[in-house]
Amino acid sequence: MTLCTEKEILKNAEKGGYAVVALFALTMDWIQPIFEAAENERSPIIISNTPELVEEIGIGRYTAALKESAQAANVPVCLHMDHGFTTDEKTLGHIMHFIKNGWQSVMYDASMRSLDKNIQETRKIVKICHAGEIDVLGAVGQVPRDVKKVEGYQVPEALMTKPEEAKKFVEETGVDSLAISVGQFVHPITLAEPRPIQKTAEINFELLKKIRNATDAHLVLHGGTHVSDEDIKRAIELGVSEIKVAAHPAMAWADTLREYLSENPNDSMPSYILKRALLEVKEITEGCMRLFGSSGKA
């Protein structure tokens, strides 16, 4: 199947009452199990990654591998550049690089600016991207990204998305989708966290309802790892159509790898060492698709 636009995938998700997982293919090795999961579940999927990680891997060969896998797959696939920050002077260059390499969607996050600045800067990116038929994900409200202790953590209300600002932002920028802050947070995968993963994020559903009523943009949640299954389902019912998940599969992959090497300290065969860990990535991806309701929707 050829690659699809993000808005096409999310439009179908909204019609069908489900959400699509944006799964981070953090290494080249992760590509196969993620696509196998999508095929097994017959689910559309959004493959996401940050500019920094993609540049480390090498955007040319990484994109080529993703495109080859997408063309061989029988499910809708979108390639999405995650988190281009307005505070990073390299962001515009990253966006242009991804566009030239054939990605369908980019995120531009100016949420740390004032609303007027956010609108002004995002509008420029939208104009550039839409000229090349590239979808843009903008952001209003801030999702805390450096939460070191998740137990008992609550997102300050001042950081959450204000419905009237979401409405104004979407209308004046023309973004295709909107990343919102309604109580979820991100725990960096480079930091230690107790196991099992603590799903302690408290979603403000009344706020989510108001945001959904204020704008018809596709709504996106970051920080899906620390949201309970029940709250994930409720958020989807209230109009969220994309959920980004990074920490859960990364932690499971690393834990499984450590476990295998502890049990097999003399094994030096990469394929044997990685097999069990990559299976975890595949099974978690399948679990997300079932939980989000996208299984069987390809």
N, C-alpha and C positions, 0 to 999 in steps of 0.2 A: 504494500500500500504506500502511496506517496505521502509525504509529510503534510500535515494539516495545520491550519492556523489555530492559535490558542482560542480566539473568540468563537470559532466554529465548534471546537470541542466543548467549550463552556456553555455555549448556547444550547447544545444538545443535552448537556448535564442539567441545566436549569429546567428544560422541558421535561426531562425524565425524572427529576427530583432526586438526583444523586450528585456526588462530587467526584472530581478526578484528582488522583494523587499526583503531586509534583515531586518526583523522587530524584534524589541527587545521585548521579552516577559518579561517585567520587574518584574512581580509578578506571582504567581501561578494563580491568578484570570484572568490574561490576556490570558492564553493559550486557553481557550474555544472560546472567540470572535475572536481571530486570526485564529484559524482553521475553525471556521464557515465562516469567510470571504473568506478564500481560497477555501472552498467547494462551497460557493455561486458563486464565480467568476470563478470556475474551473481553478484555477491558481496554478502553482508551487510556493513554498515559502521556504525561508531560515529563520530559527529561530535562532536569534543571541542573545548573552548576554555576559557581561564581566565576567571574573573570579571572581572578587570581589563580584558582585551581586549574582552570582550563589552560591558561598560559603556561603553567608548570608542566602539564601533560604534553602540551603542544596542540594548539587549536586545529591545525591542519589534519593530522592523523586521527585526533579524537573525533572531530566532526565527520571525517570520512567513515570511521567505524560506526558512528551513530546513524549516519545516513544509510549505510549498507544494511544495517540491522533493521531500520525503519522500512526500507523498500522491500525487504524480505518478509516483514511482518504482515499479518492480516488484521491488524488493529490500528486505529488512528493514533498518530504520534506527533507531538509538537516538541521542538527544541527551544528551550527558554533560558535566556541569560538572567540569572538571579542577581539581585542587589548591586546595581550600579549606583554608587553613592554620589550625591552632588558635591560632597566635601572632598572627593578624590579627583584631582586634576586629570587623572588618566581615564575617567569614566567615559567621556565622549569618544575617545580613541578606542576604548574597549567596545562600545556599542557599534561603532563603524566596522570594527574588525569582525564582530559576530555577524553583522548584517552581510558583509562581503563573503563570509563563509557559509551563508545560507540558513541561519537560524531564523525562526519564525516570530520570536517574541523576545522583548527585553524588559527588564524592570529598571525604572529610574526612581530612586528614593531621595526626595528632597524634603522628607517629613520633618527633619530637624530644623528646617527653616521656618520663617513666619509663613502663614497661609498665602499671603500675596507673593512672596518670593517663591514658594513652592509652585504656585500656579504659573508664575512668569517663567521659571526655569523648565518646568515639566512641559509647558506648551511648546517650547522650542524643540524639545526632544520628540514630542509627538509629531510635529510638522515634518521633521527629518525622517522619522521612521515611517509615517503613513505614506510619504512620497514613494517609499520602496515597499509598500504593502506589508509592513512589519507592525505587529501589535505591540502596544505599550501598557505595562502595568505600573500605575502610580501608587502613591501612598499618602494617606492622611491619618495622623495619629502615630504614635511611636510604640513599637513592640520592643520592650527591653531585651537587649541582646547579650548582656554580660551578667546574667543572674548566676551567682556562684553557689547559692544554697536555695534550692527550690522549695523545700518544705516550709510551708507557712507563708511563702512569698505571695504578695498581692500587687498587681500592677496599679500604680497611682492613677486615680481617676483623671488627673490633669493630662496624662499621656494618651488617654483613650480617644478614639475618633469621635468628633462632634458631628452629628447628622447634618446640621446646616452647613458645616464646612465641607463635608463630603459632597453634598449637593452642588455647592458653588464650585468646588474643585473640578468635578467631573464635567459640569456644564462649560467651564471656561478653558479646560485643557483638551477635552476630547479624548481622554484616555479610554482604552477598551475595557480595562478591569482595574479594580481598586483593592489594594491591600489595606486591611483595617486592623485596628487595635481594640479589642473588646475583652481583654483580660488574659490573653495568652502571652507567653514569654519564651525566650530562647536561652537555653543553657549551652554554652560553647562545648563542642565535642572534644576539645582539647583539655577540658577540666574533668577531674574525677567526679563521679556521682554514685551514691549508694545504689545497689541493685536489690530488688527489681526497680525499674524506673518509676519514679514517683509522679503520678499524674495529678498534680496539685493546682493547675491553673483553674481559676474561677471565671467562667465566661459570663459576661453581663448580657443576658438574653434580651432584656428590655431595650438595651442600647442597640443590640443587633437588629431588632425589629424596626427601630426608628431609622437606622441607617438604610435598611432594605427598602423602607417606604420612601426615603428621601432621594434615592437614585436607582436607575436601572442598570448601572454598570455591574459587570460580573464581580462578585465579592470573593476575595482570597484571604485565607488565614495562613500566617506563618506560625511556627511553633507547635505543630500538631502533636509532637512527641509527648508533651506534658499535659495534654487535654484528655480527660477521661473518655471512654468509648461512648458513654451515654450523652455527654456534652457534645461530642463530635456529631452524633446522630441528630441531636436537637439543632445544632448550628446548620446542618445541611437542610433540615426541614424549614429553617427560617431563611434560606436563600444563599448560603455559602456554596460555591460550585467548584472551588479548588482549594486543596489543603496541601501545604508544603511540609514534607517530613524528611529530616536529615539525621538528627541525633540518634533515634532509635536503631535504625539499621547499622549505623556506624559503631555504636557501642556494642551491639550484639556481634558484629563482625570481629571487632577487636577482642572481646571476651572469649569468643570461640577460638580464635587464633591462638591466644595465650594458653587456653586449655589444651589445645592439640599439641602445642610445642612442649608443654609441661609433661604431657603423657608420652610424647615421642621426641625426646630431646636430641636424638641423633639423626632424625629425618632431615634430609637436605633436598628433597624433591619438591619444588615449588607447587606443582599441581596437587600433590597429596596434602601439603600443608594448607593450601588455600581452599580445598574442596568443601570442607565442612563449614567454613566461615562464609563462603559464597552461597552455600545452600541456605544459611540463615538470612542473607539478604533477599534471596528469592522468596522464602516463606513469609518474611515480614511484608514484602511488597504485595504478595497475594492476600495477606491478612488485611492490609490497608484497603485493597480493592473491594474485598467482601464487606468490610465495615463501612466504607464510603458508599456502597451500593452501586459501584460501577461495573461489577462483574456481570458478564453477559450483555453488556451495552455496546460492544464494538460494532 
